[in-house]
Amino acid sequence: RSEWGRACANLAKIVVGQLEQLASRAKSGGKGCAATLATLTPSLPPSVAHESTIVDAGSLRTEGERGFLIYRGGEGTVYAINMALEDGSWKVGALAGIPLS
């Protein structure tokens, strides 16, 4: 839904920092996490965009403040994505999951 500010709020601080650093190096200069995500995200056909929002969480495996989420995407592929515990909440630690199947 292009709710980039909301997406940034769910990202781990390290990922937000990396996006902000990338934005600061762009010719247009530091527009922050939300603007950078909007720029990096291609326009997708509605059916593909909808599929990318489907996450069927299987398990969150944790050790201390680190973990990874195992989930199934809309097309049925199983993925893992890094997670980080920050201020009592689990945040997404990467921009994309790694396919496991």
N, C-alpha and C positions, 0 to 999 in steps of 0.2 A: 504493500500500500504506500510505499515511499515515505514511511514514517521514520526518517533517518535519525532524528533526535532520540526517538524511542529505542531504535536499534542500538545507537551509541550507548544508551543507558544500560543496556544488557551486555556490553562488551567489557572485558577486563581492562584495567587501567593501562596495562602494557600495550594492548592492541590500540586503544584510543590514542595513546602517545605516539605509536608508530604512524597512525593515520594523520595525526596533527603534524608530525615531522615531515611526512610526505607532502602535505599541503603547504607547509612553509617553504619547501623547495620548488614548488610549482611557480610558473611565471606570474600567475595571478596572486600568489602569496597567501599564506596562512588563513584559510577559510574554516578550519576546524574539522572535526570528525564528521558531522552530518553532511556538510557540503562535499567533503571528499568521498564519502560513501555514495552520494548521489551521482557524482562524476564518474566513479569507478563502476557503477552498476549499469550494465547495458539495458536498453529498452528490450523487453522480452514480450513475445506474444502472450496474451492474457492466460491461455491455458498453461504455458510454461511457468509464468509468474506465479500462478496459483499452486502448481505442483511444488514449487520451491518453498512454499510456506508450510508444507505438511511435514511434521516431525512426529513420528510415533516413538517416543522415548522407551527404550528397553531397560537400561540401567545406568546409574551414575556410580562409577567406581572411583573411590577417593582414597587418598593417603595424605593426611595433614591438610594443607591448603591447596593441594593440587588434585586434579582428577581428570576423568574423561567420561563423556557421555556417549553411550552406544545407542544409536537410533536408526530407524528405518525411514527413508525419505518417501515421498509420494509415489515414486516410480518403483518402489520395492527394494531399492539398494540399501544395504546396511552400511552405516558410517560410524566413525568415531571422531569426536572433536574435543580438543583440550578445554578444560574448565579451570577456573581459579576462584578460591574462596576469598571474598573481599567484604569487609564490614558485615559479616554474617550472612551474606548472600552469594550464591554461585553465579559467576559471570562467565560468559563465553570467551575462551582464550585464543580464538582464531577466526579468520573470516570465512573459512570453508572447512567442512568435514573431510576426512580421508575415507574413501570407499574401502570397505572390508570384504565385500562380496561382488 
